[in-house]
Amino acid sequence: MIELIVGTNSTWSLRAWICAQLVDVSVEVIVINLERNDAKLQLSKLTPSEKVPCLKVDNVSIHDSLSIAEYF
């Protein structure tokens, strides 16, 4: 399973999502509302960097939108 963790109002997250759509890869999108006070806590449970976007493939986490684009 491939998970894409994205944040609201994050253009970097949007870029990663668009790349997934362009190559027609099925990803489970997990959206974090970055305006909430507990956003950092939610992110800490999902990604080691606590930043978005994050692509999780098997046991690997990719934390940079350019790297995610290159993966796709």
N, CA, C and O atoms as a Tripos MOL2 file, in Angstrom:
@<TRIPOS>MOLECULE
protein
  288   287    72     0     0
PROTEIN
NO_CHARGES

@<TRIPOS>ATOM
      1 N           0.8350   -1.1760    0.0000 N.3       1 MET1
      2 CA          0.0000    0.0000    0.0000 C.3       1 MET1
      3 C           0.8860    1.2480    0.0000 C.2       1 MET1
      4 O           1.9210    1.2980    0.6640 O.2       1 MET1
      5 N           0.4570    2.2330   -0.7490 N.am      2 ILE2
      6 CA          1.1710    3.5020   -0.8100 C.3       2 ILE2
      7 C           0.2990    4.5640   -0.1500 C.2       2 ILE2
      8 O          -0.8680    4.7330   -0.5040 O.2       2 ILE2
      9 N           0.8840    5.2810    0.8200 N.am      3 GLU3
     10 CA          0.1770    6.3660    1.5020 C.3       3 GLU3
     11 C           0.8420    7.6880    1.1570 C.2       3 GLU3
     12 O           2.0680    7.7890    1.1230 O.2       3 GLU3
     13 N           0.0330    8.6830    0.9040 N.am      4 LEU4
     14 CA          0.5280   10.0360    0.6860 C.3       4 LEU4
     15 C          -0.0810   10.9200    1.7590 C.2       4 LEU4
     16 O          -1.2910   11.1410    1.7870 O.2       4 LEU4
     17 N           0.7680   11.4190    2.6370 N.am      5 ILE5
     18 CA          0.3240   12.2820    3.7250 C.3       5 ILE5
     19 C           0.5050   13.7180    3.2600 C.2       5 ILE5
     20 O           1.6090   14.1500    2.9270 O.2       5 ILE5
     21 N          -0.6040   14.4480    3.2450 N.am      6 VAL6
     22 CA         -0.5890   15.8240    2.7550 C.3       6 VAL6
     23 C          -1.2060   16.7540    3.7900 C.2       6 VAL6
     24 O          -1.8880   16.3130    4.7150 O.2       6 VAL6
     25 N          -0.9560   18.0370    3.6200 N.am      7 GLY7
     26 CA         -1.5040   19.0290    4.5290 C.3       7 GLY7
     27 C          -2.3850   20.0210    3.7930 C.2       7 GLY7
     28 O          -2.1680   20.3130    2.6170 O.2       7 GLY7
     29 N          -3.3790   20.5340    4.5010 N.am      8 THR8
     30 CA         -4.2460   21.5480    3.9200 C.3       8 THR8
     31 C          -3.4390   22.8170    3.6540 C.2       8 THR8
     32 O          -2.5260   23.1500    4.4100 O.2       8 THR8
     33 N          -3.7750   23.5100    2.5960 N.am      9 ASN9
     34 CA         -3.1130   24.7680    2.2160 C.3       9 ASN9
     35 C          -1.6160   24.6080    1.9860 C.2       9 ASN9
     36 O          -0.8570   25.5610    2.1590 O.2       9 ASN9
     37 N          -1.1890   23.4200    1.6020 N.am     10 SER10
     38 CA          0.2200   23.1640    1.3370 C.3      10 SER10
     39 C           0.4170   22.9350   -0.1540 C.2      10 SER10
     40 O          -0.0070   21.9140   -0.6970 O.2      10 SER10
     41 N           1.0650   23.8960   -0.8130 N.am     11 THR11
     42 CA          1.3030   23.7410   -2.2520 C.3      11 THR11
     43 C           2.2780   22.5990   -2.5220 C.2      11 THR11
     44 O           2.1970   21.9540   -3.5680 O.2      11 THR11
     45 N           3.1910   22.3420   -1.5990 N.am     12 TRP12
     46 CA          4.1230   21.2180   -1.7610 C.3      12 TRP12
     47 C           3.3510   19.9040   -1.7610 C.2      12 TRP12
     48 O           3.6540   19.0010   -2.5410 O.2      12 TRP12
     49 N           2.3530   19.7990   -0.8830 N.am     13 SER13
     50 CA          1.5150   18.6010   -0.8420 C.3      13 SER13
     51 C           0.7340   18.4490   -2.1390 C.2      13 SER13
     52 O           0.6010   17.3450   -2.6660 O.2      13 SER13
     53 N           0.2230   19.5530   -2.6480 N.am     14 LEU14
     54 CA         -0.5370   19.5200   -3.8930 C.3      14 LEU14
     55 C           0.3330   19.0180   -5.0370 C.2      14 LEU14
     56 O          -0.1270   18.2330   -5.8660 O.2      14 LEU14
     57 N           1.5680   19.4590   -5.0890 N.am     15 ARG15
     58 CA          2.4840   19.0100   -6.1450 C.3      15 ARG15
     59 C           2.6700   17.5020   -6.0960 C.2      15 ARG15
     60 O           2.6450   16.8380   -7.1320 O.2      15 ARG15
     61 N           2.8550   16.9570   -4.9010 N.am     16 ALA16
     62 CA          3.0400   15.5090   -4.7540 C.3      16 ALA16
     63 C           1.7850   14.7610   -5.1880 C.2      16 ALA16
     64 O           1.8800   13.7320   -5.8590 O.2      16 ALA16
     65 N           0.6220   15.2620   -4.8170 N.am     17 TRP17
     66 CA         -0.6380   14.6240   -5.1870 C.3      17 TRP17
     67 C          -0.8340   14.6540   -6.7060 C.2      17 TRP17
     68 O          -1.2600   13.6660   -7.3040 O.2      17 TRP17
     69 N          -0.5210   15.7910   -7.3180 N.am     18 ILE18
     70 CA         -0.6520   15.9120   -8.7740 C.3      18 ILE18
     71 C           0.2450   14.8930   -9.4740 C.2      18 ILE18
     72 O          -0.1670   14.2840  -10.4610 O.2      18 ILE18
     73 N           1.4500   14.7040   -8.9810 N.am     19 CYS19
     74 CA          2.3580   13.7230   -9.5830 C.3      19 CYS19
     75 C           1.7710   12.3220   -9.5190 C.2      19 CYS19
     76 O           1.8800   11.5590  -10.4790 O.2      19 CYS19
     77 N           1.1520   11.9790   -8.4020 N.am     20 ALA20
     78 CA          0.5070   10.6640   -8.2740 C.3      20 ALA20
     79 C          -0.6210   10.5310   -9.2990 C.2      20 ALA20
     80 O          -0.8010    9.4710   -9.8990 O.2      20 ALA20
     81 N          -1.3690   11.5980   -9.4930 N.am     21 GLN21
     82 CA         -2.4710   11.5700  -10.4560 C.3      21 GLN21
     83 C          -1.9650   11.4560  -11.8920 C.2      21 GLN21
     84 O          -2.5660   10.7640  -12.7140 O.2      21 GLN21
     85 N          -0.8640   12.1320  -12.1900 N.am     22 LEU22
     86 CA         -0.3240   12.1130  -13.5580 C.3      22 LEU22
     87 C           0.1170   10.7200  -13.9880 C.2      22 LEU22
     88 O          -0.0360   10.3490  -15.1520 O.2      22 LEU22
     89 N           0.6650    9.9470  -13.0520 N.am     23 VAL23
     90 CA          1.1370    8.6090  -13.3990 C.3      23 VAL23
     91 C           0.1000    7.5440  -13.0830 C.2      23 VAL23
     92 O           0.3490    6.3510  -13.2520 O.2      23 VAL23
     93 N          -1.0760    7.9880  -12.6180 N.am     24 ASP24
     94 CA         -2.2020    7.0950  -12.3460 C.3      24 ASP24
     95 C          -1.8500    6.0080  -11.3330 C.2      24 ASP24
     96 O          -2.1870    4.8390  -11.5200 O.2      24 ASP24
     97 N          -1.1700    6.4060  -10.2630 N.am     25 VAL25
     98 CA         -0.8300    5.4880   -9.1730 C.3      25 VAL25
     99 C          -1.8970    5.6130   -8.0970 C.2      25 VAL25
    100 O          -2.2740    6.7140   -7.6970 O.2      25 VAL25
    101 N          -2.3680    4.4790   -7.6430 N.am     26 SER26
    102 CA         -3.3800    4.4740   -6.5840 C.3      26 SER26
    103 C          -2.6920    4.6930   -5.2380 C.2      26 SER26
    104 O          -1.8850    3.8720   -4.8020 O.2      26 SER26
    105 N          -3.0180    5.8040   -4.5880 N.am     27 VAL27
    106 CA         -2.4520    6.1140   -3.2730 C.3      27 VAL27
    107 C          -3.5880    6.3800   -2.2940 C.2      27 VAL27
    108 O          -4.6410    6.9030   -2.6610 O.2      27 VAL27
    109 N          -3.3510    6.0100   -1.0530 N.am     28 GLU28
    110 CA         -4.2810    6.3880    0.0060 C.3      28 GLU28
    111 C          -3.8370    7.7540    0.5020 C.2      28 GLU28
    112 O          -2.7320    7.8930    1.0270 O.2      28 GLU28
    113 N          -4.6760    8.7540    0.3440 N.am     29 VAL29
    114 CA         -4.3270   10.1190    0.7310 C.3      29 VAL29
    115 C          -4.8190   10.3710    2.1530 C.2      29 VAL29
    116 O          -5.9950   10.1830    2.4640 O.2      29 VAL29
    117 N          -3.9010   10.7950    2.9990 N.am     30 ILE30
    118 CA         -4.2220   11.1530    4.3800 C.3      30 ILE30
    119 C          -4.0160   12.6570    4.5030 C.2      30 ILE30
    120 O          -2.9020   13.1570    4.3500 O.2      30 ILE30
    121 N          -5.0960   13.3650    4.7780 N.am     31 VAL31
    122 CA         -5.0530   14.8290    4.8330 C.3      31 VAL31
    123 C          -5.0070   15.2890    6.2850 C.2      31 VAL31
    124 O          -5.8440   14.9010    7.0990 O.2      31 VAL31
    125 N          -4.0150   16.1240    6.5970 N.am     32 ILE32
    126 CA         -3.8750   16.7090    7.9170 C.3      32 ILE32
    127 C          -4.2200   18.1920    7.8190 C.2      32 ILE32
    128 O          -3.6650   18.9090    6.9860 O.2      32 ILE32
    129 N          -5.1240   18.6440    8.6590 N.am     33 ASN33
    130 CA         -5.4720   20.0620    8.7100 C.3      33 ASN33
    131 C          -4.3570   20.7850    9.4660 C.2      33 ASN33
    132 O          -4.2700   20.6910   10.6900 O.2      33 ASN33
    133 N          -3.5240   21.4910    8.7470 N.am     34 LEU34
    134 CA         -2.3550   22.1460    9.3440 C.3      34 LEU34
    135 C          -2.7150   23.3500   10.2010 C.2      34 LEU34
    136 O          -1.8630   23.8790   10.9140 O.2      34 LEU34
    137 N          -3.9660   23.7880   10.1390 N.am     35 GLU35
    138 CA         -4.3880   24.9330   10.9440 C.3      35 GLU35
    139 C          -4.8270   24.5300   12.3500 C.2      35 GLU35
    140 O          -5.0490   25.3870   13.2050 O.2      35 GLU35
    141 N          -4.9490   23.2430   12.5820 N.am     36 ARG36
    142 CA         -5.3620   22.7730   13.9090 C.3      36 ARG36
    143 C          -4.1780   22.7930   14.8700 C.2      36 ARG36
    144 O          -3.0300   22.6330   14.4570 O.2      36 ARG36
    145 N          -4.4650   22.9900   16.1410 N.am     37 ASN37
    146 CA         -3.4110   23.0350   17.1610 C.3      37 ASN37
    147 C          -2.7050   21.7010   17.3210 C.2      37 ASN37
    148 O          -1.5350   21.6640   17.6990 O.2      37 ASN37
    149 N          -3.3990   20.6030   17.0390 N.am     38 ASP38
    150 CA         -2.8020   19.2870   17.2240 C.3      38 ASP38
    151 C          -2.2050   18.7130   15.9300 C.2      38 ASP38
    152 O          -1.9410   17.5130   15.8570 O.2      38 ASP38
    153 N          -1.9930   19.5410   14.9280 N.am     39 ALA39
    154 CA         -1.4590   19.0650   13.6510 C.3      39 ALA39
    155 C          -0.0900   18.4220   13.8260 C.2      39 ALA39
    156 O           0.1790   17.3740   13.2380 O.2      39 ALA39
    157 N           0.7610   19.0200   14.6110 N.am     40 LYS40
    158 CA          2.1090   18.4800   14.8250 C.3      40 LYS40
    159 C           2.0340   17.1040   15.4910 C.2      40 LYS40
    160 O           2.8070   16.2060   15.1590 O.2      40 LYS40
    161 N           1.1120   16.9460   16.4170 N.am     41 LEU41
    162 CA          0.9280   15.6670   17.0880 C.3      41 LEU41
    163 C           0.4350   14.6120   16.0940 C.2      41 LEU41
    164 O           0.9210   13.4810   16.0950 O.2      41 LEU41
    165 N          -0.5220   14.9780   15.2540 N.am     42 GLN42
    166 CA         -1.0100   14.0540   14.2340 C.3      42 GLN42
    167 C           0.1040   13.6370   13.2870 C.2      42 GLN42
    168 O           0.2340   12.4620   12.9430 O.2      42 GLN42
    169 N           0.9100   14.6130   12.8680 N.am     43 LEU43
    170 CA          2.0090   14.3090   11.9550 C.3      43 LEU43
    171 C           3.0550   13.4170   12.6020 C.2      43 LEU43
    172 O           3.6280   12.5520   11.9390 O.2      43 LEU43
    173 N           3.3090   13.6160   13.8890 N.am     44 SER44
    174 CA          4.3240   12.8050   14.5750 C.3      44 SER44
    175 C           3.9320   11.3330   14.6110 C.2      44 SER44
    176 O           4.7980   10.4630   14.7110 O.2      44 SER44
    177 N           2.6520   11.0500   14.5320 N.am     45 LYS45
    178 CA          2.1840    9.6630   14.5210 C.3      45 LYS45
    179 C           2.2960    9.0310   13.1360 C.2      45 LYS45
    180 O           2.2840    7.8070   13.0040 O.2      45 LYS45
    181 N           2.4040    9.8650   12.1120 N.am     46 LEU46
    182 CA          2.3800    9.3650   10.7390 C.3      46 LEU46
    183 C           3.7210    9.4040   10.0230 C.2      46 LEU46
    184 O           3.9970    8.5580    9.1720 O.2      46 LEU46
    185 N           4.5480   10.3750   10.3610 N.am     47 THR47
    186 CA          5.7990   10.5560    9.6330 C.3      47 THR47
    187 C           6.9210   11.0080   10.5630 C.2      47 THR47
    188 O           6.7090   11.8870   11.3990 O.2      47 THR47
    189 N           8.0940   10.4330   10.4340 N.am     48 PRO48
    190 CA          9.2140   10.7990   11.3190 C.3      48 PRO48
    191 C           9.6420   12.2660   11.2120 C.2      48 PRO48
    192 O          10.1140   12.8490   12.1880 O.2      48 PRO48
    193 N           9.4780   12.8610   10.0240 N.am     49 SER49
    194 CA          9.9140   14.2500    9.8440 C.3      49 SER49
    195 C           8.9000   15.2510   10.3920 C.2      49 SER49
    196 O           9.2290   16.4180   10.6020 O.2      49 SER49
    197 N           7.6690   14.7960   10.6220 N.am     50 GLU50
    198 CA          6.5700   15.6580   11.0670 C.3      50 GLU50
    199 C           6.2890   16.7750   10.0660 C.2      50 GLU50
    200 O           5.8560   17.8640   10.4420 O.2      50 GLU50
    201 N           6.5410   16.4930    8.7860 N.am     51 LYS51
    202 CA          6.3130   17.4730    7.7280 C.3      51 LYS51
    203 C           5.5380   16.8260    6.5930 C.2      51 LYS51
    204 O           5.5260   15.6040    6.4450 O.2      51 LYS51
    205 N           4.8930   17.6630    5.7970 N.am     52 VAL52
    206 CA          4.1890   17.1890    4.6060 C.3      52 VAL52
    207 C           4.8140   17.8210    3.3810 C.2      52 VAL52
    208 O           5.3650   18.9180    3.4740 O.2      52 VAL52
    209 N           4.7470   17.1700    2.2490 N.am     53 PRO53
    210 CA          4.1640   15.8620    2.0240 C.3      53 PRO53
    211 C           5.1090   14.7500    2.4450 C.2      53 PRO53
    212 O           6.3140   14.9560    2.5950 O.2      53 PRO53
    213 N           4.5370   13.5700    2.6330 N.am     54 CYS54
    214 CA          5.3190   12.3820    2.9230 C.3      54 CYS54
    215 C           4.6910   11.2120    2.1820 C.2      54 CYS54
    216 O           3.5000   10.9370    2.3260 O.2      54 CYS54
    217 N           5.4920   10.5410    1.4030 N.am     55 LEU55
    218 CA          5.0450    9.3530    0.6940 C.3      55 LEU55
    219 C           5.6000    8.1490    1.4280 C.2      55 LEU55
    220 O           6.8100    8.0330    1.6200 O.2      55 LEU55
    221 N           4.7090    7.2470    1.8410 N.am     56 LYS56
    222 CA          5.1300    6.0370    2.5370 C.3      56 LYS56
    223 C           4.8780    4.8380    1.6380 C.2      56 LYS56
    224 O           3.7430    4.5420    1.2620 O.2      56 LYS56
    225 N           5.9750    4.1520    1.3010 N.am     57 VAL57
    226 CA          5.9120    2.9590    0.4640 C.3      57 VAL57
    227 C           6.6090    1.8440    1.2330 C.2      57 VAL57
    228 O           7.8140    1.9000    1.4760 O.2      57 VAL57
    229 N           5.8340    0.8310    1.6110 N.am     58 ASP58
    230 CA          6.3450   -0.2540    2.4390 C.3      58 ASP58
    231 C           6.9540    0.3420    3.7100 C.2      58 ASP58
    232 O           6.2350    0.9580    4.4980 O.2      58 ASP58
    233 N           8.2480    0.1750    3.9250 N.am     59 ASN59
    234 CA          8.8920    0.6940    5.1380 C.3      59 ASN59
    235 C           9.7090    1.9480    4.8730 C.2      59 ASN59
    236 O          10.5200    2.3480    5.7090 O.2      59 ASN59
    237 N           9.5050    2.5710    3.7210 N.am     60 VAL60
    238 CA         10.2890    3.7410    3.3360 C.3      60 VAL60
    239 C           9.3950    4.9790    3.3490 C.2      60 VAL60
    240 O           8.2600    4.9450    2.8730 O.2      60 VAL60
    241 N           9.9270    6.0770    3.9030 N.am     61 SER61
    242 CA          9.2290    7.3600    3.8940 C.3      61 SER61
    243 C          10.0230    8.3440    3.0540 C.2      61 SER61
    244 O          11.2260    8.5140    3.2510 O.2      61 SER61
    245 N           9.3430    8.9900    2.1150 N.am     62 ILE62
    246 CA          9.9770    9.9980    1.2620 C.3      62 ILE62
    247 C           9.3520   11.3350    1.6400 C.2      62 ILE62
    248 O           8.1350   11.5030    1.5570 O.2      62 ILE62
    249 N          10.1950   12.2930    2.0580 N.am     63 HIS63
    250 CA          9.7040   13.5200    2.6830 C.3      63 HIS63
    251 C           9.8110   14.7770    1.8320 C.2      63 HIS63
    252 O           9.4850   15.8630    2.3130 O.2      63 HIS63
    253 N          10.2390   14.6710    0.6330 N.am     64 ASP64
    254 CA         10.4650   15.8670   -0.1800 C.3      64 ASP64
    255 C           9.6520   15.7660   -1.4610 C.2      64 ASP64
    256 O           9.6450   14.7200   -2.1100 O.2      64 ASP64
    257 N           8.9660   16.8430   -1.8310 N.am     65 SER65
    258 CA          8.0870   16.7680   -3.0020 C.3      65 SER65
    259 C           8.8550   16.4640   -4.2830 C.2      65 SER65
    260 O           8.3290   15.7620   -5.1470 O.2      65 SER65
    261 N          10.0740   16.9630   -4.4370 N.am     66 LEU66
    262 CA         10.8670   16.6380   -5.6170 C.3      66 LEU66
    263 C          11.2380   15.1600   -5.6180 C.2      66 LEU66
    264 O          11.1760   14.5040   -6.6580 O.2      66 LEU66
    265 N          11.6170   14.6460   -4.4780 N.am     67 SER67
    266 CA         11.9400   13.2170   -4.3750 C.3      67 SER67
    267 C          10.7160   12.3470   -4.6480 C.2      67 SER67
    268 O          10.8150   11.2890   -5.2690 O.2      67 SER67
    269 N           9.5620   12.8100   -4.1740 N.am     68 ILE68
    270 CA          8.3160   12.0780   -4.4460 C.3      68 ILE68
    271 C           8.0310   12.0830   -5.9410 C.2      68 ILE68
    272 O           7.6410   11.0580   -6.5000 O.2      68 ILE68
    273 N           8.2190   13.2200   -6.5920 N.am     69 ALA69
    274 CA          8.0130   13.3090   -8.0410 C.3      69 ALA69
    275 C           8.9660   12.3730   -8.7700 C.2      69 ALA69
    276 O           8.5680   11.6990   -9.7200 O.2      69 ALA69
    277 N          10.2120   12.3270   -8.3360 N.am     70 GLU70
    278 CA         11.1880   11.4330   -8.9750 C.3      70 GLU70
    279 C          10.8190    9.9740   -8.7460 C.2      70 GLU70
    280 O          11.0300    9.1420   -9.6290 O.2      70 GLU70
    281 N          10.2730    9.6490   -7.5810 N.am     71 TYR71
    282 CA          9.8390    8.2800   -7.3240 C.3      71 TYR71
    283 C           8.7380    7.8740   -8.3010 C.2      71 TYR71
    284 O           8.7700    6.7840   -8.8720 O.2      71 TYR71
    285 N           7.7740    8.7560   -8.4810 N.am     72 PHE72
    286 CA          6.6740    8.4470   -9.3930 C.3      72 PHE72
    287 C           7.1620    8.3770  -10.8230 C.2      72 PHE72
    288 O           6.3730    8.1260  -11.7330 O.2      72 PHE72
@<TRIPOS>BOND
     1     1     2 1
     2     2     3 1
     3     3     4 2
     4     3     5 am
     5     5     6 1
     6     6     7 1
     7     7     8 2
     8     7     9 am
     9     9    10 1
    10    10    11 1
    11    11    12 2
    12    11    13 am
    13    13    14 1
    14    14    15 1
    15    15    16 2
    16    15    17 am
    17    17    18 1
    18    18    19 1
    19    19    20 2
    20    19    21 am
    21    21    22 1
    22    22    23 1
    23    23    24 2
    24    23    25 am
    25    25    26 1
    26    26    27 1
    27    27    28 2
    28    27    29 am
    29    29    30 1
    30    30    31 1
    31    31    32 2
    32    31    33 am
    33    33    34 1
    34    34    35 1
    35    35    36 2
    36    35    37 am
    37    37    38 1
    38    38    39 1
    39    39    40 2
    40    39    41 am
    41    41    42 1
    42    42    43 1
    43    43    44 2
    44    43    45 am
    45    45    46 1
    46    46    47 1
    47    47    48 2
    48    47    49 am
    49    49    50 1
    50    50    51 1
    51    51    52 2
    52    51    53 am
    53    53    54 1
    54    54    55 1
    55    55    56 2
    56    55    57 am
    57    57    58 1
    58    58    59 1
    59    59    60 2
    60    59    61 am
    61    61    62 1
    62    62    63 1
    63    63    64 2
    64    63    65 am
    65    65    66 1
    66    66    67 1
    67    67    68 2
    68    67    69 am
    69    69    70 1
    70    70    71 1
    71    71    72 2
    72    71    73 am
    73    73    74 1
    74    74    75 1
    75    75    76 2
    76    75    77 am
    77    77    78 1
    78    78    79 1
    79    79    80 2
    80    79    81 am
    81    81    82 1
    82    82    83 1
    83    83    84 2
    84    83    85 am
    85    85    86 1
    86    86    87 1
    87    87    88 2
    88    87    89 am
    89    89    90 1
    90    90    91 1
    91    91    92 2
    92    91    93 am
    93    93    94 1
    94    94    95 1
    95    95    96 2
    96    95    97 am
    97    97    98 1
    98    98    99 1
    99    99   100 2
   100    99   101 am
   101   101   102 1
   102   102   103 1
   103   103   104 2
   104   103   105 am
   105   105   106 1
   106   106   107 1
   107   107   108 2
   108   107   109 am
   109   109   110 1
   110   110   111 1
   111   111   112 2
   112   111   113 am
   113   113   114 1
   114   114   115 1
   115   115   116 2
   116   115   117 am
   117   117   118 1
   118   118   119 1
   119   119   120 2
   120   119   121 am
   121   121   122 1
   122   122   123 1
   123   123   124 2
   124   123   125 am
   125   125   126 1
   126   126   127 1
   127   127   128 2
   128   127   129 am
   129   129   130 1
   130   130   131 1
   131   131   132 2
   132   131   133 am
   133   133   134 1
   134   134   135 1
   135   135   136 2
   136   135   137 am
   137   137   138 1
   138   138   139 1
   139   139   140 2
   140   139   141 am
   141   141   142 1
   142   142   143 1
   143   143   144 2
   144   143   145 am
   145   145   146 1
   146   146   147 1
   147   147   148 2
   148   147   149 am
   149   149   150 1
   150   150   151 1
   151   151   152 2
   152   151   153 am
   153   153   154 1
   154   154   155 1
   155   155   156 2
   156   155   157 am
   157   157   158 1
   158   158   159 1
   159   159   160 2
   160   159   161 am
   161   161   162 1
   162   162   163 1
   163   163   164 2
   164   163   165 am
   165   165   166 1
   166   166   167 1
   167   167   168 2
   168   167   169 am
   169   169   170 1
   170   170   171 1
   171   171   172 2
   172   171   173 am
   173   173   174 1
   174   174   175 1
   175   175   176 2
   176   175   177 am
   177   177   178 1
   178   178   179 1
   179   179   180 2
   180   179   181 am
   181   181   182 1
   182   182   183 1
   183   183   184 2
   184   183   185 am
   185   185   186 1
   186   186   187 1
   187   187   188 2
   188   187   189 am
   189   189   190 1
   190   190   191 1
   191   191   192 2
   192   191   193 am
   193   193   194 1
   194   194   195 1
   195   195   196 2
   196   195   197 am
   197   197   198 1
   198   198   199 1
   199   199   200 2
   200   199   201 am
   201   201   202 1
   202   202   203 1
   203   203   204 2
   204   203   205 am
   205   205   206 1
   206   206   207 1
   207   207   208 2
   208   207   209 am
   209   209   210 1
   210   210   211 1
   211   211   212 2
   212   211   213 am
   213   213   214 1
   214   214   215 1
   215   215   216 2
   216   215   217 am
   217   217   218 1
   218   218   219 1
   219   219   220 2
   220   219   221 am
   221   221   222 1
   222   222   223 1
   223   223   224 2
   224   223   225 am
   225   225   226 1
   226   226   227 1
   227   227   228 2
   228   227   229 am
   229   229   230 1
   230   230   231 1
   231   231   232 2
   232   231   233 am
   233   233   234 1
   234   234   235 1
   235   235   236 2
   236   235   237 am
   237   237   238 1
   238   238   239 1
   239   239   240 2
   240   239   241 am
   241   241   242 1
   242   242   243 1
   243   243   244 2
   244   243   245 am
   245   245   246 1
   246   246   247 1
   247   247   248 2
   248   247   249 am
   249   249   250 1
   250   250   251 1
   251   251   252 2
   252   251   253 am
   253   253   254 1
   254   254   255 1
   255   255   256 2
   256   255   257 am
   257   257   258 1
   258   258   259 1
   259   259   260 2
   260   259   261 am
   261   261   262 1
   262   262   263 1
   263   263   264 2
   264   263   265 am
   265   265   266 1
   266   266   267 1
   267   267   268 2
   268   267   269 am
   269   269   270 1
   270   270   271 1
   271   271   272 2
   272   271   273 am
   273   273   274 1
   274   274   275 1
   275   275   276 2
   276   275   277 am
   277   277   278 1
   278   278   279 1
   279   279   280 2
   280   279   281 am
   281   281   282 1
   282   282   283 1
   283   283   284 2
   284   283   285 am
   285   285   286 1
   286   286   287 1
   287   287   288 2
@<TRIPOS>SUBSTRUCTURE
     1 MET1         2 RESIDUE 1 A MET
     2 ILE2         6 RESIDUE 1 A ILE
     3 GLU3        10 RESIDUE 1 A GLU
     4 LEU4        14 RESIDUE 1 A LEU
     5 ILE5        18 RESIDUE 1 A ILE
     6 VAL6        22 RESIDUE 1 A VAL
     7 GLY7        26 RESIDUE 1 A GLY
     8 THR8        30 RESIDUE 1 A THR
     9 ASN9        34 RESIDUE 1 A ASN
    10 SER10       38 RESIDUE 1 A SER
    11 THR11       42 RESIDUE 1 A THR
    12 TRP12       46 RESIDUE 1 A TRP
    13 SER13       50 RESIDUE 1 A SER
    14 LEU14       54 RESIDUE 1 A LEU
    15 ARG15       58 RESIDUE 1 A ARG
    16 ALA16       62 RESIDUE 1 A ALA
    17 TRP17       66 RESIDUE 1 A TRP
    18 ILE18       70 RESIDUE 1 A ILE
    19 CYS19       74 RESIDUE 1 A CYS
    20 ALA20       78 RESIDUE 1 A ALA
    21 GLN21       82 RESIDUE 1 A GLN
    22 LEU22       86 RESIDUE 1 A LEU
    23 VAL23       90 RESIDUE 1 A VAL
    24 ASP24       94 RESIDUE 1 A ASP
    25 VAL25       98 RESIDUE 1 A VAL
    26 SER26      102 RESIDUE 1 A SER
    27 VAL27      106 RESIDUE 1 A VAL
    28 GLU28      110 RESIDUE 1 A GLU
    29 VAL29      114 RESIDUE 1 A VAL
    30 ILE30      118 RESIDUE 1 A ILE
    31 VAL31      122 RESIDUE 1 A VAL
    32 ILE32      126 RESIDUE 1 A ILE
    33 ASN33      130 RESIDUE 1 A ASN
    34 LEU34      134 RESIDUE 1 A LEU
    35 GLU35      138 RESIDUE 1 A GLU
    36 ARG36      142 RESIDUE 1 A ARG
    37 ASN37      146 RESIDUE 1 A ASN
    38 ASP38      150 RESIDUE 1 A ASP
    39 ALA39      154 RESIDUE 1 A ALA
    40 LYS40      158 RESIDUE 1 A LYS
    41 LEU41      162 RESIDUE 1 A LEU
    42 GLN42      166 RESIDUE 1 A GLN
    43 LEU43      170 RESIDUE 1 A LEU
    44 SER44      174 RESIDUE 1 A SER
    45 LYS45      178 RESIDUE 1 A LYS
    46 LEU46      182 RESIDUE 1 A LEU
    47 THR47      186 RESIDUE 1 A THR
    48 PRO48      190 RESIDUE 1 A PRO
    49 SER49      194 RESIDUE 1 A SER
    50 GLU50      198 RESIDUE 1 A GLU
    51 LYS51      202 RESIDUE 1 A LYS
    52 VAL52      206 RESIDUE 1 A VAL
    53 PRO53      210 RESIDUE 1 A PRO
    54 CYS54      214 RESIDUE 1 A CYS
    55 LEU55      218 RESIDUE 1 A LEU
    56 LYS56      222 RESIDUE 1 A LYS
    57 VAL57      226 RESIDUE 1 A VAL
    58 ASP58      230 RESIDUE 1 A ASP
    59 ASN59      234 RESIDUE 1 A ASN
    60 VAL60      238 RESIDUE 1 A VAL
    61 SER61      242 RESIDUE 1 A SER
    62 ILE62      246 RESIDUE 1 A ILE
    63 HIS63      250 RESIDUE 1 A HIS
    64 ASP64      254 RESIDUE 1 A ASP
    65 SER65      258 RESIDUE 1 A SER
    66 LEU66      262 RESIDUE 1 A LEU
    67 SER67      266 RESIDUE 1 A SER
    68 ILE68      270 RESIDUE 1 A ILE
    69 ALA69      274 RESIDUE 1 A ALA
    70 GLU70      278 RESIDUE 1 A GLU
    71 TYR71      282 RESIDUE 1 A TYR
    72 PHE72      286 RESIDUE 1 A PHE
